[in-house]
Amino acid sequence: MATKAMTTTSTTSTALELGNNHRNEQQQRTTTTNTIQLRGALAAPDSSDSDLDPILEASRIADSTVPDGGHGWVVICACAVVSFWLTGVNYSWGVMQSALVDAGLGSPSALSFAGSIPATLISVMAMPNARIVRRLGARWTAVAGISVIGLAQILSGFCVTAASLPGLYVTAGVMLGVGMSLCFTVCSVTPAQWFKRRRGLANGLVFAGGGLGGAIITIVEGLLIQRFGAAWAYRVMGLATLATGLPAAIFIKERSAVAVVGTIEWRLFRDVRFSLMFVAGAIATFPLLVPAFFLPLYSSSLGLSAGTGAALLAGFNFSSAVGRILCGLLSDKAGPINTMFGCLLVSSLGMLVLWPTSTTVGPLAVFAVLNGAANGGFFSTIPTVVGNVFGSARVVVALGMIVTGWAGGYLMGAPIAGYILDAYGGQEGGLHAYRPAMFYAGSLAFAAAVLVAAMRLRMNVPLLGKV
């Protein structure tokens, strides 16, 4: 019967190798570490919800032994520094894009496409990266990723000097995306090995590093562009990435080896909650990068200076960092699904109501703060939702599958907004030219919030309960 089941399913297997550090910790110094290895999903289970899920059982065993602190905080700090660069470089793209548009290197839509490539590759490479992390380990995967990020920025400087938009697609697009995807996988799956009760806070701190990176890099990059030009701004930031990111990557350490045999666990789609989460994430990523990419352009159309536009984007990114920490804490208190729903709802209402009516710097600053916090909160809650609902032992596979669904939104979300802006007159078309793009982004964020609410209702928890 087992043979028959194996021949009728394409589900791949997932394994968890755990050091037996829950009992007799002192004996580990003198005896060979015992290993618990659980292999699940060899066959698709029956549709009954009562079936034993071996991966969830492995997750419970793993979670029962996590230190919830100790050396885990060192790992979290190291991941936060790596996140500083992987997210910060992408979130500061709006400043570089505005400078390159002014220099005549390309149109807003063409340059938005270049800025979307790195985030797209985070999605496209999510499943292959699961194998890379297993083969190289989290530390050396992070070292490789941060090295590529630094080199990509240095080479992008030469492409700007040569006024080569295709070259920028390769360096600031493809190369940067490969490095970011490697680092994103490490930063997403490592905290779950060290924290259970404080998992939301741990993930929030890691991804807060990215929001802080976006704020600081935006300011520094803006100053470098004004003083030395875009090409040298790229080179300086690339060298800074290598100087600070490589030492941090060395401190990243896995607590237990998570082995992924295969890349996709198809049986997860039989769970309605997973399908709703997959579609919600795929839709949500279309609008989430629109404010980060277009705030500097919009502020310029308001007649504000380039410095003010950079400051607004820095405020957006700093709020994103704060939002990631606060939403991490809120996830531990109110539940990650409830928190994610709130983030998407605030994001959608901000883009539908507040942004279109922001015709002066005051309301625009309020929008940047609120939307930045909600945007950051969404990304920081994703790993916690996956780990808590589907099991920490399958975070690598389940999160990889969900992130793969973000490819379309990452690739086309901001460019579609750019095309809509161009269709209504572009930057010269006045403020009304931006509003269709705002409504496009806000509507998709609201649709994603509705899907997360539907997922919330599928949970066996009271309406006001923690989940």
N, C-alpha and C positions, 0 to 999 in steps of 0.2 A: 504493500500500500504506500509505503514511503517512497518507493521507486516511482510509482505512478504519479504521486504528487510532484516529485522532482522533475518529471518530464512534462508536466502541464503548467509549469510556472516559470516566469522569467525573472522572478525576484532574486536579487543577489543577496549574498550573506554578509552579515556584519558581525565582527568579533570584538570582544573587549578583553584585553589582557590586564589583569589587576594584580599588583603586588599585594600579598596578604599582610598588610600592615595594621589590620584592625586588632589582631590578637598577637600576644607575645612579641611586642615591638623590640624588646631587648634581644630576643633570640635571632633577630634579623642580622645582627652584627656577626653572629657565629655560625649561622646556618644558611643554606641556600633559600632564597626567597621563594615561597610557594606562589603558584600562579593559578588564578581562577580564569578559565577561558570559556566563555559562553558564545556559542555560535547560533545565530538565529536566522529566521527567514529563509531557511533552506527550502521550505515549501510554503505556499500561501495558506494561511490559516482559514478555518471556517469563518463564516460571516458573523458568528455569534460573538458578542462583546465579552463573553465570559472566558474566551480562550486565553490561555497563558501566553503572554508576550515575553519571550526570553530576553529581548533587548531591554524591556522595562525592568525585568528582574535584575539584569546586570546593572542597570542604572541605580536601582535601589541599593545594591551591594556597594557600588562605587560611592554613592552619595553618603552611605553610612560611615565611611572612613575618611571623608575629606577633613582637612584641618580647620577650614574656615578662618584662616589667618596664618600666622607664622611666616614661613618662607613664601607663602602665597602672595603676601603683600609686595615682596621684592619682584615677583613675576608680574604682578599687576602694574607696578610702576614701570617696568621695562616695556611691557606691552603698550602702556600709555604713551611712552616716548615714540615708539614705532608708529602708533596711531596718529601722533602729532604730525608726522610727515605724510603718511599715506592718505589721511583725510584732509589735512591742512592744505597740501599742495593742490588738491582738486577743488576744494572750497574757495580758494583764493583766485581761481581762474577768472572770475569776473573782472578783477583789476587788470590782469594781463590781457584779457580779451579786449577791454576798452582801449588799452594802450595800442594794441595791434590794429584795431579798427581805425583809430586816429592816424596810425602810421600808414594806412592803406594796404595792409597785408592781406585783408580779406573782409567780406561782409559779416555782419553779426551772425547770420545763419550759418555761413561756412565755418566761422571760428567756433560757434557753439557746437558744431559737429565734432570739431577737433577736441574740444573740451569734454565731449561726451564719451569719446572712445575709451579713456582709462576706466571710468565707472562701468562701461559695458563689459570690458574684459574681466572685471571682478566677477561678473555673473557668468560669462562664457567659460571661464577657467575654474569655476567653483568646484566642479566634480573632479577634473584632473588634479587640482591642487590637493584634494583629499588624499590621493595616492602619494603625491610628492611629500606631504607632511609626514605620512607614515614611513616613507623610505628614508628621508633625510632627517626627520625629527623637527620639532618646532623651532629649535635654536637656529639650525643651519638654513632652514627655509626662510626664516626672518632675515638672516644675514644676506642671503641671495637676493631677497626682495628689496631690502633697503639699498643694496649696492646698485641694483638696476634703477631704482628711483633716482638716486643721486646722479648716476651717469646719464640718464635720460634728460635731466634738466641741463646738465653741462652741454650736451650735444644740441639741445633745443636752442641754446644761445647762439650757436653757430648757424642754425637754420634761420633764425631771425636776422642775423647779419647778412645772410645770403638772400633774404626776402623770399624764402622757399616755403610756401604753404604746404606742398606735398611732403617736404622734409619734416615740417612740424607735425603733420599727421603721424609720421613714423616715430619721431622721438617723443614729443609731448603727448602723443596719442597711444600708439601701440606699445612702445618700450615702457613708458610710464605706467600703462595699464597692466602690463605683465608684472612689474614690481609691486604695484599696489595690490594686485590680486593675491600674490603670495603672502604679503604681510596681513591682508585682511583675513585670510583663512586662519592664520596663526592667532591673531588677536581675537577672533570670534570663538574659537573652540578651546583655547587654553584655560581661560578663567574657570570654566565649569569643572575642571579637574581639581581645583583648589578650594572652591566655595560651593556651599549648598544654601545655608540659611541667609547668607549675605550675597547670594549670586547676583541679584539685581544691582546691588551697590558696586560689586566688582566689575560687572560689565559696564555700568555707568561710568565708573572712573576710567576704564580703558578707553571708551569712546569719547569721553570728555576731553581726553588728550587730543583727539582729532578736532573737536570744536575749538579748543584753545589754540591749536596749531593754525586753524583757519583764520582766527582773529589776529594772531601775532604775525603770521606770514603775510596776511593781507596788508597790514600796516607797514611792515618792513619792506615788502616787495614794492608797495606804492612809493615809498621813499627812494628805494634803489632805482626805480624806473625814472622818477623825476630827476635824479642826480646823474645817473650813469646810463640810462636807457634800458630797454627791455632785454637786450642780449646779455648785458652784464648782470642784470638782475637774475636771470636764469642761472648764469654760471656761479654766482655767489651763493644762491640758494642750494644749488647742487652740491657744492663743497660743504656747506653747513649740514646738509642731510647726511653726508658720509661721516662727518666729524662727530656728530651726536648720535646718529641712528645706529651705527655699527657697534659701538660699545654697549648700547642698550640691548641690542639683539642678542649679544653674548649671554646676558643674564636671564633670558627666557629659557625656562626649563619645564619639561613635562613631568607630571607626578606619576602618571601611569601611561603605558603605551596603548594607544587606541588603534587597533588594526582594522582596516577597511578592506574587505575582500569583495571586489566588485565596486561599482560606483553608484548604482541606483537601487533603491528598495521600493519597487513598484507597488508593493502591498500597502504602502502608506496612503496611496490615492484612494484606497477603499475606505479610509477614514474621512468622513465628510469634513471634519474639523481641519484636517491637513489640506484638503482640496480648497476649502474656503481661504485658509491662510496663504496658500500658494497664489490664488487668483488675486487676493487683496494686495499682496506684496507686489505682484506684477503690475497692477494698476497704480498703486501708490507711488512707484518710482518714476512714473511719467511726470508728475508735477513737482516732486520734492526738490529737484535741482533748479527749477525755474527761477525762484527768487534769488538764489545765490549767484546765478549767471547774469541776471538782468537788473539787479538793483543799481549797479553803477551806471548802466545805460539809461535807466529810468530817471535817476537823479540828474543826469546830464540834460535830459529833455526838460526837466523842471527848471533848468538854468542854474543848477548848483555846480560847484567846482568839482574837479576830479578828486581833490582831497576829501570833500564831503562825501562823495560816492564811496571812496575807499573806507571812510570812517563808518558809514552805514553798513557796509559789508563786514567790516570788522566787528561791529556791534551784533550783527546777525550771527557771526561765527562764535563770538564770545557767549552770546545767549544760548547757542547750540551746546557749548561746553557745559554751561550751568544746567541747561535742561536735561542733558544726559545724566548728570549726577542726581538731580532731583527726581527724575523719572526712574532711575535705578533704585533710589530709596523708596519711592512710591510703589514700585513693583514688588518690593519685599513686604510692604504694608498692605496695599490694596489689591495686589495681583498684577502680573504683567499684561494680561489680556485687557483688563479694565484700563490700565495705563495706556496701552497702545491705542485703544479706541479713543480715549480723550485726546491724545496727541493728534490723531488724524482729523478729529472733529475741529479742534482749534485751528489746525493748519488750513482746513478747507474754508472755514468761516473767515479767517484772516484774508485769504486770497479772493473770496467772493464779496466781502463786505468792506473790509478796512483798506486794502491796497488800492482798489479802484477809486476810492474817495480821498486818497492821500495826495493832496496837491501842494503841500508845504512840508518842510523838513520835520516838523513835530510829529504829525500823524504817521509819516513814513518811518520815523525812528521807532515809534510804538509798534508798527507792523513788523519791522525788522527784528525787534526783540521777541515778540510773541511767536512769530513764525519760526525764528531760529530755534527757540526753546522747544517748540513742538516738533520741528524737523529732527533735531538731535535726539529727542526722546523716542521717536519712532525707531531710529537705528539702534539705540542702546537697548531697547526692549526685545528686539527680535531674537537674539540668542537665548535670552531668559525664557521667552515663550516656548521656543523649540525644546529647550532642555527640560522645562517643567512639564510640558504637555506630552511630548513624545519620547522623553527619556534622555538623560545626559549621555548615555552610552552610544546613542545614535546621532549626537549633535553634528558630527562631521558630515554624515551622509544626509540627514534630514535638512540641515541648514544649507548644505551645498545644493540640494534639489530646489529649495525655496529661492535661494539667491540666483540660481540659474534662470529662474523665471523673471528676474529683474532685467534681463539683457535688453529687451525691447524698450522698456521705459528709460533705462540709462542711455541707450543709443539715440533714441528719437524724441524723448520727452522735451528737453531744452531746444533742440533744433526745430521741432514742430512749433514751439512758441515763437522761435525766431522767424519761421516762415509765415506764421500768422501776423507777426509784427510787420514784416516786409509787405504782406498783402494789403495791409491797411495804411500804408504810407511810410513805414519805417520810422527812424528817429525824427525825421523831418515832418512826420504826420501829426505831431502834437500828442498830447496825453491820451486822447481818445483812441489812438492807434494801438496803445498797449492793452486796453481793456478787454478786447476779445481773447488775447493770450492769457490774461488773468482769469477770466471766466472759464476758459478751457482747463487751466491748472486746478482751480478751485473745485470745479465739478468732478474731476477725476479723484481728487483727494476725498471728497464727500462720498463718492461711490465706494472707495476703499474702506472708509469708516463704516459704511452700512454692512459690508461683508464681514468685517471684524466683529460687528455687533451680532451678526447671524452666527458666527463661530462661538461667540460668548454664550448665546442662548442654547447652543448644543452641549455646553458643559453641564455636568450633573451637579450644579451649585446654585443656591438661591440667587435671585436677581441682584440683590445687594451684597452678595457674598464675595469673598476674596478669590480671585481666579486669574 
